[in-house]
């Protein structure tokens, strides 16, 4: 599952993951991946909805 959030919110959420000790991986400075408690992989992306790495995808 991928969730699009604004850049400021993204930075705040990454900081919260770090503070909570949640294992995560940051890629390209705009995506962070982590696992939900049930094991589902979640991505938070700081690109606007419909864009990926600055390119329109929808």
Protein Blocks (a to p, Z undefined) as FASTA:
>chain_A
ZZdddfklmmmmmmmmmmnopacddehhlaccdddfkopacdddfbdehiaehiafZZ
